[in-house]
């Protein structure tokens, strides 16, 4: 599976904290999170798209800062990510 450079379990967790991450978007982020956790062999996620179950399992999967506010991405990181996506399309 081809992942964006910044798609780590921790950055996906940060995305879950944003107000736009509801409904179908939340399900997609949770599915990507489960895939990434399995790929990085951090554990066997069993939250099956349930954000409450994810929160219960997160500490055992090495996810930190669940209680803190969402961490905004750095502008430099966003620009680099957009450049990567742009060059992949060519």
N, C-alpha and C positions, 0 to 999 in steps of 0.2 A: 504494500500500500504506500502511496506517495503522500507524505505529510508536508505541510507547510513548515518552514524552519522554526517557527515559534510555537508549534503545536505540541506542547508538553502537557503532562497531566496537571501540573501546577497552573499553566496559563489557561488551560481549558476550565479549570476550577475557578479561576478569576473571571472568565467569561460568564460563568453561571451566576455570578453576583450582580451583573448588570441588569437594569430594569427591562431591557428589551429581550432578555433571554427567558421567554415564556412559551408555553404551548409547544408547537412543532420545533421551534428553534432549540428549546431546552432539551427535547428528546434527541435531536441531532447531536447536540453537544455532549449529552450523557452517553450516547452510543459511541461517539468518537473517543470519549474519555475511557470507556471500557475497553475499546480496541487498543488504545495506546498503552493502557496499564498492562494488558496481556502481552503486547509486543515487547514492552520493556521489562517483562517478567517481574513486575512489582507485586504481583499477587493475582488472585482469581476473583475479579469483581462479580458480585451477584446482585447488584442493585437493579438490574433490568429496567433501566429508564426511570427509576423512582428516586427523585432528588433527596427525599428524606432518608432512604436506605443508603444512598451515596454518602450523606453526611455522617451516618453511623459508621460506615466502613472506612471513610477517608483516612483517619489516623493510622489504621493498620496497613494502608496502602502507601503511606509516606506523604500524604497530602497535608500541607501545613496552611496556617493562616485562614482557617475557615471562618473565624469570628471577625476578622478584620475587614475593613472596606476594600472594595475592588481596587486593584493596583492598575493604574492607567499605563498603557504601553508608552514607551518613549517614542518620540517623533522619528528619531533615527531608525529605530527598529521597524516602525510602520513603513517608512520609505523604502528600506531594504527589502521588506516583505513584498511590497507592491512591485518593486523592480524585478524580484525573483519571479513573481507571477506573470509579469509582462514578458519576460524573456522566455518563459516556458511556452507561451502561446505562439511563438514564432517557429 
